[in-house]
Structure formats: C-alpha cells, structure tokens
Amino acid sequence: MATELRSYVRGLDLDAYVVGGSVRDELLGLPQHDEDFLVPGVDHAGLRDALSPHGRIEDLEVHGQLVGVRLHPSHRAARALAPKGIEFTPARVERSTGPAHKDFAIVADGTVTIEADMARRDFTVNAMARRLADGELVDPFGGRADLEHRVLRTVAPESFADDPLRILRGLRLVSQLRFTLADETRAQMERNAAGLAHVSPERIGGGIKADGMGELSRLLHGTAPATALALMRDTGALVVVLPELAAMIGYRTTSTRQVGSVEEHTFAVVHNLVGTGADTTVRLAALMHDAAKPEAAATGGSHSALGAKLAAGALRRLRYPVAVIRDVRTIIAAHGFALEPWQEGADAALATRRFLAGSGERIARSIILLKRADLAAKTVPDWEKAALARLAELLEEAVHDPYRLGDLAVDGADLIASGLAEGPALGGVLAGLLSRVVDDPTLNTREQLLALAGELSP
C-alpha cells in the first residue's frame, strides 16, 4: 500500500523500510498515521549524512542515547505530508545494562540486520517491516498470522520486563483493535505488572507526545475499553497504575439500582461512552466516578465529592494537564445530580438554565454524557432516562438564553457609570443580576438591569 510519504522516502536513494504500527495497520486496511522508517546498513552518523542533502536534520534521543533522526524536508510537498518531520532510525539492538527501563545501551553499527531490529520490538504484530524498493514483507516472528487471528503475542519472554509500559500498550491494542491475548502474553503481564510502578507517569497518563495522551487515555478511547480494563484488573496492572481504584474492586453496594461489583459497573459506564464523541475528560471521569463509593459508605460522605478529590490526586500523579484535572474533578462532583426537576410538570426550562449557568455549556454537556452512560449501566425507572433526555433537549434551547456574565446587557463599566462604587462588591452585584436573568431572561435589558443593580448594591 504505497502512500505519498512512502513514495517520497523511496526517492531518497535509501534502502528504507516502513516499520511497526504502520505495517500492522496497512495489513488491517486501516489509514496510515505516523509512518516511521528503518534504514539498515548505516550507523547514526551515516544516516545523518545520507539525509542531510534533503533538509534539516534533528537528532532523536531516548534517555540520552541517539536512536535516530527526524528529517524536516526542504521539499515543500514532503513538508506538507509530514509537518512534524519524518523519523528515520538505523537498524539497532538494545542491550540491557541494569534493571531500569533506561538501563540499556544502543548498538547501531551498520551490521545489525532487519531481523535483529525486529527482535527488540514489543509484539509480533508490530515486529514487521515492508521494504519500500520492492514491497517485500519482513516478518520474522509470525506477526501476519497473529494479525489474521487477532492474537497479541510478545516477541520475547522478557518483553514486559524490558519495558513494563508495553503491558498498557498491549491492553490499549486490545481496546483499539479488539485483539485477544495469547496465554503466554497474559501470563507475562501478570508476572510483570508490578513493574508499571517504575514507569514515568506521563507515559501512562498525561502523555509525552503532542496529542497529550498516554497509554491509559488511548485505551479509554478504544472501541473495547471494558474488555481491556477487565484484563487490566485481572493481570494486576489496574491497581498498580491507579491504586485509588483498589477499594472498588469486588465491592458491592446495597443498592438494587447497581447490580454487581462497582468496578464491573464502572467498566460498563466507560464502554457506554464508545461512539459518543466523549473527550478524554469524560472518559477519565467515567473511570473514576464511583471510586469513592466504599469510602462514602464507611464515612457517610458524598461519593461524588469524595470521588472528585480522589480522581484529582490520581490524575496529578499521572501528570495530566491542570485543565484536564479541573474538568474531571468538576464532572465527577456533579454527576450525581437529581433528575426530579426534569420530570413532567416541573419547571424544567428554569432548571435547565440554572444547570447551564452553574456548569457552562461544555461541562454541562460532559456531565450529561456521563450521566447517560451511568444510567444505561444501572437498573433505573424509565422516568429517569426520560428526564435526562428532556434536560439534553432543553439545553439546546437554553444555550441561546443569557447564562454567562458576558451575556448580560450591562457590564461593570455600565454599573460604575450609573453611580455604583468600584470595588469587590461590584462583582457581587453582577452575579446577582445574572442570577435574576437566568431565572427570567426577559429581565436582560439595560434599563431593567440598571434598576435592579440599585436594589442589589450594598
């Protein structure tokens, strides 16, 4: 399957091979993304020399060791194909020099074969290469056969010991591509799960790539996340990555609404978000929304409030961005809201405007997404699902009504011009005006708000 990028690389007079996930996805008939290229018969310096006539060269390093280069092509069309550059590596082997993931030495001396390079990779389905010159498929470990059977198998018995993050990468492939684990691969995961405690947190959570997604986030965005999460639990990886979830595993509530253990319910909620377009914050909130139920039962506290705090701590540890942590915390804290205001006969339009004003449009939609997925994983009366549907429908109307300070027909300068004193109290007056307008949008005129401001000012 020749792509434009492969055609460009083929024209660089290199004996280049496309490798890894690109070959796997090609054989699966999936779109090609992030194509990486391998060039045997050269060392790092030789690779730089071969590519330097074609553009700017940037060295690639892992733990302070050179592993390849990134070419930023001088050819305009090629730059458009790969705006972030094209990654090339020489064929190489890695030799362990200690117990940690960064304790290894890289050898790329021009004598390393394609097959030897494939041997250091994680799974057989990722240990394939296709030669650009003639289309030859190099498949020394039976990756194509495993791909046909959707079986995930490690290349070597020490694969996870060499890099425990590969456990999550494998489970992510279970979620994304619906692989099943070979028996020996699952056994290796169980033996090496504890090693995830020594993986840098951003590789698991917040991500080290431009998209800001580590392996956990990618797993949650797959099409079979519940299957992957169950395997993550059963292999012991889940409690290593997220010890905050340990208490909910096997825990059963006394509620007839939620049958089974809390983690099984949680996995179902995460699965119910597949195909909804939910972003990472909603999926993380789904994963952790009930984590504090055991603590709440013991202390009498709110599982939503306790869960929000628990999730924030976990996501900080996994180096998620501050904005993601804030949103997840807000969504979890709000997900247990009562649905009675949206029953037939209630003033649902008013309740919707207040809901929207309290959360903002983006978070309001996220809370509704989580609530819908949560209810779908429970045994609840039909009126609850109908009430949530009514809220979602009315939200589409409410977003056109004033619900933010910026929507008011007056601002702080108008209030000062009308005689109100500048200072902290001014913010309270504006908040009071917004509350009145949310309750009655017809009040949002300059004349009415200035009159109301006089009543609200201290």
N, C-alpha and C positions, 0 to 999 in steps of 0.2 A: 504494500500500500504506500506508494510514493506520495509524500506531502511536499509542499513548496519548500519547506525548510530542509527536508532531506535532499531535495534536488539541488538546493544551494550548496549544502555541505559536500555533496558528491562532486561538485565542480571545483572544490578547493585542492584537488590533487592529493588527497589523503586517502589512505586505506581505512576509511572510517566505518564504524558500526553504530547503529542506533541500539540502545540497550534498555533493559529494565522494564519499568511500568509501561513505557510506550509500546514495546513489543507485545506485552501482555494485552494491552487494550486494543492494539491492532488486531490480534487474533480473536478477540472477543467482538470485534466490529464496533468498538467504541471510538468516539472522537479522540484525536491525539492532542495531548497537552504536555507542556514542559518536556520536550524531547531532549534527551541527553545523548552525547556521542562519545564513543570509545575509540582510541587510535592506538593500535598495538605497534610494537617495533620502535617506539621512541620513549625517551625519558622526559622529565618535565621540561628541561631546557630545550630539547629537540622539538617538543610540542609548541613551545613559545615561538621558536624560530620559524616553524612551518606556518604558523598562523599570523605572525606579526605583519606580513605584507597585506593582510586583508582587513586590518582595522586595529582598534585599541585593545590591548590585552590586559586582563585583570587576573591576578593570581587568586586561586581558591585554596583556602586553608581549613583544616579541621584539627582542632586542638594544637594549633601552632605548626602543623606539618602541611606541606604543599601536597595537594591531591589532584590538581588540575588547573585549568584556566577558563576564564569566561571571555569570549570574543564579542566585542561590540563592533559589528561590521561597518566598514566605510561605505559599502554598497547600500544605497538608500532603500531599495525594496527589501533587502535582507533585514535591515533595521526595523522595518515595519512588521516583518514576520516575527521578530523576537526583540521587542523593545527593551527588555531587560538583559539582553545578551544571550549568547549560545554557549552552553557548558560543554567542554571537552576534557576528557581525562585520558592519561596513558593507561595501558593495562597495568594493573598493580596487584600486589598481595599485601596483606597486613599481618604482621607477626606480633603476637602478644608479648608485652614486656612487664606485665603486672596485672593485678586483679581488677582494676577500674577500667571503665569503658574508654578512657583517654590514654590508658597504658598500652600503646601499640606503636610499632614502627612501620612506616610505609616503604615498600620497595617497588620502584618503577624504573627498571634499568634497561628497558628495551628488549629483554629476553623473556619477560613474563608473557605467557600465552593468554589468548582469549578464555580458554577453558579454566586456567588458573584464576583469572579475574572473576569469572562467574562463580567459582567455588567460595569466594568470600561473601557472597550475597546472602540475603535472608531466606527467601522461599524459592522453590523450584520455578514457580510461575513468574518470578522476577529475575531468574538467572538464565535469561535467553538474550541473544543478540542477533541482529539482522545486518548482514554486510550490505552496504549501500551499492557497491560496484555491481553485484550480480544477484542480490536478493537472497543469498544463502542464509538459512536459519541455523544458528549455533545453539544447540540445546543439549548440553552435556548431562543434565540431571533429570530429564524427562518432564520438563515443565509443560510442554504442549499437551502431553497425555493427562497430566494433573489438571490442566486448564479445561480440557474437554469434560472431565468428570467433576469439575468444580471442587477439587480437593486441594487444601492448603497443606503443604509439606515443607519442612525446613530442608535447606541444602545440607546442613551438617548437624550432628548431635549437640554441638556447643554453640549453635546459632544464638540462642537466647542468653546464654552465659556471656557471650562476647558483647552483646548489646541488649539488655532487657527491654528497651523500648520496642524492640521487634515484637514483643508479646502484644502490645497495644496496636502495633501496625497490623499484625495478623488479625486481631479482632476487628479492627477497622475495615479490613478487606472482607471479613465475614458480613459486616453490616452493609458495606457499599456494594459488593459484588456477589453476595449470598454464597460464599464458599462454605464448605464444611471442613472441619479439622481432621487430618489424619490422626489415628490413635496415638502414634508416637509424638506427633506435634503437640497434642493436648497434654500428654504426659510431660513433655519438656516444659510446657507453660507452667504446669503445677510445680515442677521442681525448681523453676527459676523465678517465680512470681515475686518472691521477696526482693529480688534484685532491682525491682522498679523503685524501691525506696532510695536508690542511689542515682537515679536518672535526674538530670536537671529539670526542674519543674516546668520551665517554659516549653520544653519539648513535649511534655504531656498535655499541658493546658493552653497557656496563652499563645504559644506558637513562636517559632523563630523565623518564619517566612513572612512575606509581605502581606499575606491574607490574614495573619494574626491567628491562625488556627493550628493548634497542636493535634495530636492523635485522638485525644478524647473528644474534642469538638467535631472532628471529621467523622468519628464513629457515630456521634449523635445525629449527624446529617445524612446517614446512610438510609437504605430502604429496609433494612432488617435490624434496627438497633436493639430491639428486645432480645433477639437471639444472641447478639454479641454481648449484651450486658449480662445475660444469664451465664454465658461462658466465662465472662469476666469474674462473676461471683463464684462460679464453681471451681475455677482454677486458682482462686485466692487473690487474683490481681485487683479486684474491686476494692477490697479493704486496705490494700497497700496504697493504692492511688488516692482513695477517698475514705480514710478511716472514720470520717464523720457519718458514713452510711452503715457502719458495722452494726449499730444497735437495731436498725430496722430489719436486718436480715433474719428471717424466721419469726419476726414479731407479728402477732395478730391482734387487731383491735377487737373490741366488744361490739362494734357497730355492725348491724346487718347490711348496711349500705356497701361495705367494703369486705368482700369475701377473699380469703386467702391472706398470705403474708403481705406486709407493707411493701417489701421490695418487688414482689410479683406485680402488685398494683402499680408501683412506680414504673416498672418496665413497660407495662401496658399503656400507661399515660404517654411515655416517651414515644412508643410506637404509634399512638393515635395522632401524633404530630406529623407523621410521614405524609408528604404531599400537600401540606397546608401552607407551605412557604414560610413557616416559622423561622425566625432568625436564631442565632446561637444563644441569645439571652433567654428566649422562651424555652429552648431545649434544655439548657442548664437548669433553669427554674423547675422544669418538669422532673428532671433527675433528682433534685434535692427538695422538692416542695413538701414532702412528708417525712423528711429525715428526722425531724424532732418529735414525731408522734410518741415514741417511747418516753422521752424526757417530759413531754407535756402531760402524759398520763400519770407520771410519777409526781410531778410538781403542781399540777393543776393549772399550768400556764397555757398560753395560746400556742398551738403548734405552728401557726403561720408566723407569728412574731419570733418564736424561738428558732424556727427553721430559717428565717431570713438572716438571722445573726450567724447561725451555723454555716450557711452557704457562703456568706461574705468572708468568713475566716478561711474556708476551704479554697475559695477562688483566689484570695490574696496569696495563699501559699503556692498555688499553681501559676502565679504570675499573670493572671488575666488583667486586662486593662481596667483602670479605675471606672470608666464609664460602663463596662460590662458588669462589673461587680455591683455598681449602684443600681443598674436596671434589674438585675436578677434579684437583688435584695428587695426592691420595691414590688416586683411581680409576686414573689413568694409571700411577702407580708400581706398583700391584698387579695390573694387567690381564694380565700375562704369567705368572701363576702356573701351576704344573704341575698336570695333571689326574690323574696316576697314583694319588694317594690315593683317588680315587673309582672306580677300576676294580673290577670284580668280584673278590671275595676280599680286598680291602683293608679296613682298619678305617675305613670311610667315615664312620660316625657320629662317631667321635672326631675325624677330620679336619675334619668339618663344624663341630663345636663349637669347635675351635681357630680355624678360619676366621672364625666368627662373633665369637668373643671378640677376635680381632685387629682386626676392622673395625667391629663394631657392626652392628646389623640393617640400618639404612638404607643405609650404604655397601656392606655385603655384597650387598644386592640390586642396587645400582647396578653393582658390579663384575661380577656375573653377567650383567646386561643387556648390558654392553659386550662381555663375553667371548662371549656367544651371537651377537651381531651380528658380531663379529670372525671367529669360526669359520665363520659362514654365508657369509662373503666369501672363504673360503680353500678349498683342496683339502686336507681332513684326513681321517684314518681315522674310520670310524663310531664307534669306541670313545670318541673324544674327545667327540663330541656326546652320546653316551650317558652318559659320566662327568659332564659338565656338567649334564645333566638330572637325574642322581642327586643331585648337590650341591644343586640347586634344590629337589628334593623333600625331601631330608633337612633342609634349612634350615627348612622349615615345622615340623618336629618340634623342631629344636634351639632355636628361639626360646622354647620353653616350659621349657627347662633353664636352670640358672643360668649366666650368661656375663658378667655385669657385677658390679662391686663391690657395687652395691646389691642384688644378688640373694643375697649371702652371708647365712647365718643369724646372723652376728655382724658387728659394726662396730667402729670404733676405740674407742668407749667401753667396749664389752664386753672388748676386749683389755686396756685400761688397768685396768679393774676386776679383771681376773684376775691383775694383777701386772706386766704389761709396761710398760716405761718409755715415757712420752710423748716424741715426737720424730720425726725423719725416718725412723728405722728402722721405725717402726710401719707406714708406707706400704709398705715392702718386705715386711713380714710379710703384710699384707692381699693384696698382689699374689701372693705365694707361695701363699696359701690359695686365691685364685681359680684359679690355675693347676692346683692339685690338684683342685679341684672341677670345673673344665672337663674334666679327664681322667676324673674319676669322680664324677658328680653325686650318687651315694649318700653321699658324704662331707659333704654340705651339711646337717649338723645342728650345733646349738650345742655339744654335748658333744664331738663329733669335731673340730670346728674349733678349739676352745679347747685341746684336747690337741695338735693339730698346730701351733698357734701357739707353744707352748712349744718344740717342736723347731726351728721356723724362726727364732725370735728369736736375735739375736746374743749 
